Amino acid sequence: MLGRRLQLTPLGREKLVQAALGLTSAQAQRVFSKAIVRDGLLNDQDIDLVTEEKKQIIRESQALEFYAASESPADLGGCEVLKDWLRLRERAFSQEARDYGLPSPRGMALIGIPGTGKSLTAKMIGGLWHLPLLRLDVGSLFGSLVGESEQRTRQALQMAETVSPCILWIDEMEKAFATGGLDGGTSTRVFGTILTWMQEKTAPCFVVATANDISSLPPELLRRGRFDEIFFLDLPTLSERREILSVHLRKRQRIIHDFDLDGLSRLSEGYVGAEIEQAIVDAMYIGFNQEREFNSDDISRSLDRQVPLSVSQRERIGALRAWLQEGRAQSASFRESFDAVQQFVPLDIRQP
């Protein structure tokens, strides 16, 4: 009887088993029964239901936040090299990969100014790989008592291992692990605990660490070998800006052919994805308040009112690009650093 209710593909069966890791026998039995009661079947679509059960466990940790990632590569404009890298490892946590002798991916670092898609990439990995996405709130790790911060850190990392395979997202890590702190060495000890865990962990926890400013990070964090890859997300190119415009217009159920994507792509040179999205939102407010549909002219005017980060953070972008040119990171958009350099969007678009 149960056999007729199982309609799992081989890969779906593997992912469902992985999703149930960390659950007790009673918890797993309960969630499987819930899935069968819902539609009479246990199939590949029930992976997310099992993940939801893990969410309840994660809530026990103050420093971990569960993200229900539903994003896909189609939600991220550009960054094709990064997407290909992730697609190549989509089955890396499967039994088939282990039988082949492949080690589980350890993690990746994403560097770039705000708004270039680092956080969206972390969420997209969770959706693409169908794995729980846990955001480590580093600020919640720090306590007032001696040794409390280190204990919270160990507990959070142990919780991540309990629900593994999973993705552990450390967002804006430079804010937590910047050198030169005046906290009596607590930040250094917490950083050391995480660094040691990253080096020695055997549980399939894929770490996604993002940073806006590498100058304040301890150099040992981003050295080669700590992560599988370090990606640099630069200002989007002309074709990437066109794709970003299409993504956000479709997201808002607009017909992209009603807009001058080529013209808007040129006008948005020097803008990051978040700024382009905000220009569309601002244009929608204009159209809504005038009781009409918004158009390309509205988006153009919204772009013109912004001061893009390519102006306000020109020096930081230059420093990050120098890092890429030194061969210390991989471009998220181009396989060869030479091609990335040739396609650098100018930083002197306009004056603040």
N, C-alpha and C positions, 0 to 999 in steps of 0.2 A: 504493500500500500504506500509506504513512504517512498519507495523507489519511483513510483509514478508521479510523485509530487516534486521530485528533483529534476530540474531542467537547467543544469549548470554546464557551461562549456568547460573544457579542461583548464583554461586560464582563469575562468570565473571561479571554479572550484578552489584553485590555488589562492586566489585573492580573497575569497571568502574565509578560508582557513587562516590566512594571514591577518585578516581584519579581526578575527575572533581571538587571536593571541593576546594574552593578558587578562581575558575574562575567566572567571571561575566556571566550573562545569555547569553550575546552576544558572549563571548569567547567560552563558552561551545557549543552553537549552531553552531558556525563556525567550531570547531574541529570535532564535530560529523558529520557535513555535509561533511567535508573533508574526513573523514574515509569512508563514504558511497560512495562518488564519486570515491575513490581509487579502491575499489573492489566490489562495489555494495552492501556491507553488513556492518553491525555494529556487530562485534563479539569480542570474548575474546582477539584476537590478536591486537585489537585497543587500548588496555589499554596503551601501550607504546606511541602511538600517542598523547593521551591526556596528558601523562606525559611530552611529548616534548613541549606542549603548556605552561605548568607550567614553563618550563625552561626559557621561555621568561620573565616571571614575576620575576623569581629569579635573573636575570641579573641586575635588578634595584638595588639590594643590593650589595655594594662593598665587604662586608665581607662574603657573601655566594657564594659558587661555586657549580654548579650542576654537578653531575656525572651520566652519562648514564650507569647505572650498568647492565651488561649483564652476570656477573659471576654467576655460580651455585655451589652447594656443591661439584660437581665433579671436580671443578677447584682448590679446596683446599685439599691438601693431608693431611691425618690424621685428628686430632681434632674431633673425632667421637662424643664425649660427647657434645661438643659445637654445632655440626651440629644437633644432636638430639634435643637439647634444642631449637634451632631455628625452626626446623620443627614442633615441638609441638605447637609453637605459630604462625604458618603461617597464620591461620585464626583468629587470636586474635583481629584484628581490624574490623571484620565483624559485621553486625547487629545481626547475629545469636549468636555470642559470647556475645554481649551486652544483648540480650534477655535472655541468659543463666545466666547472672549475673557476667560474667567475667570482671574484670577491664582491661583496655588496658595496655600492658607492658610498663614500664617506661624507661628502658634502661639497658645497660650493660657496664662494663668496661673490657678492654682487656689489660693485662699487660704482658710484656716479652721483651726480647732484640730485636733489629731490625732484620727483615728478617724472623720472625717466622710466619707471616701470619696475622698480626693484621689488616693492611689496606685492604688486600684481603678479610678478613672476613667482614669488613664494606661494601665493594662493593658487596659481595655475598649476604648479607642480602637484599640489594636493589633488586637484581635480583630474589631472592627466594620469597620475599614478594610482588614483583611488586609495590614497593613504591618509590617515588622520594628520591634520596640520595643527601643530601646537606652537603657539607663540610664547616665547620665554620673556616675561616681563621682568627685566633685570632690576628695575627699581624696587620691585617687591621682594627681591632677595635680601636686601639690606635691613638688618635689625639693629636695635640699640644695645643689645647685650653682647658681651664678648663671646665670639664663636657662633653666634646665632646666624650670621650671614652665611658662613660656610656650611652650617647644617642645613639651612634652607636650600642652598645650592645643590647639595648632595641629594636632598629629598626630591627636588624638582627633576634632577637628572635620572634618579631611580624611577620616578613616575613615568618619565618618557620611555625608559627601557621597558617598563611593565606593559605599556600599550604598543610597543614596537611590533612590526615595522611601522615607522611613522616618520614625519618630517618635523624637525625642530627648527623653528624660525627665530633667529636672534636679530631683532630689528634695530637699526641705528646703533650698532655696537660701540661706536666711538664715544657715545654719551656715557656709557657705563664703564668702559675700560680705558678711558683716556689716561695717559700718564701724568704724573705730577699732582695727583690728588692729595688732599689734606685731611684724609679720614683715618689716619693712623695705620695705613697699610691694608685696610679692609678690602678696598677695591682690588689691590694687587693679589690678595689671597683668594678672593672670589674668582678673579681672572685665572689664577693658577689652577684652581680646582676645575674650571671648565676646560682649560687648555689640556690638562692631564687627561680628563675624561675623553676629550676629542681624540687624543693620541692613542688611548688604550682601549676604548670602547669596542666591544665585540657584538653588541646588540645592533640590529639593523635600524639605526636612527640616522637619517640623512639630515645633516645640518645645513641650513641656508642662513648665512650671515650677511647682512646688508650694512653698508656704510656710506655716508655722504662725504666724510672728510677722513682721508687716510693719514693725514699728517699727525694726528693725535693718537693714533693706534700704536700699541707696542709692535715693533717690527717682527717679533717672533710669531705673531698671530697669523700674518699673511705670507709667511715664507712658503716656498714651494714644498709640497708634500703634506702640508697641514690640511689642505683641501684638494679635491680632485681637480678643480679648476677655479680660476679667479676671472670673472667676467667684468668688463668695463662697459657700462651703458652710457653712451654718449648722446649728444643732441641728435634727434632723429633727422635722417636725410630727407630729401625731397620725396622719394617714393615711400618712405616710412611715414612721413607726415600725411600723405594721401591715404595710406592705409589706416592711420589713427583716426582721421576724419571719418572715414567710412565706418570704422568700428563704432564710434560714438553716435553717429547718425542712425545706424541700424539699431543700436541699443535703445534708441528713443523712437524706434518704429517709424523712421522717416525714409523716404525713397531717395537714395543717394544721387540718382540722376537728376533730381530737382535742384541740385547744388553744383556750384562751379568748383569742383574739387581741385582741378589743376590750378586755378587762380588762388584759391585759399591755401593750397600747399606752398605756393611761392610766397604768399603774404606771411605765412607762419614760420618762415625761416628763422631759426634761433630760438624757437619755442619748444618746450618739452611737452610730452603727452598730456600731463595734468593741466598745463596752461591752455592747450588746444581744447581739451574737454570743457574747461571753465568758460572759454569763449563761446562755445556752443550753448552752454547753460545760460549764460548772460543774454545771448541772442534769443533764446526761448522766452526769457522774461520780457524782453522787448516786444516780441510778437504777441505774447499772451496778453499783456496789458493794453496793446493796441487792437486786440480782438482780431488778429489775423495770423497767418502762418509765418513763422520766421524764415529768413532767406539768407543767401550768401552775403548780402550787403550788411545785414545785422551781425553776422559772424565777423566780417571784416572790421567793422567799427569796434566790436568787442576786443578783437586782437590789438587794434591800434591803441586802445586805452590801457593796455597792460604794459608793464616794464618787465620783459622776460628775464629769467634767471641767467641767460647768456650775457646779460648786461650787468646785473647786480652781483653775480658770482663768477665774473669773467676770470679772475685770478685762480679760483678753485678749480674751474674746468681746465684751465691751462696746466695746473699741477697734475691733475688726473690724466690728462692726455700725455704728459711727459712720462708718467708711469707706464702707460701703454707703449710708448715709443721705446722705452728701455727694455721691453720684452717681459715685464713683470705681470702682465694681465693679457687676457684674450678678449678681443673685441666681440661684443654680443651680436654684431651685424656683419662683420667681415672676417673671413678665415685668416687672411694675412694682414699683419699690422701695417704693411706698406699700403694696402688698399684702404684701410681705415684712415690712415693719415691723409691720403689723397682726397678722401671724401669728407674731411673735417668741415663742419659747418662753421663759417667765420664767426668770430666773437665780437666783431665791431659793427654789428647790424645797425644799432642806434645808440645814442647816448642817453644815459638816465636823466 
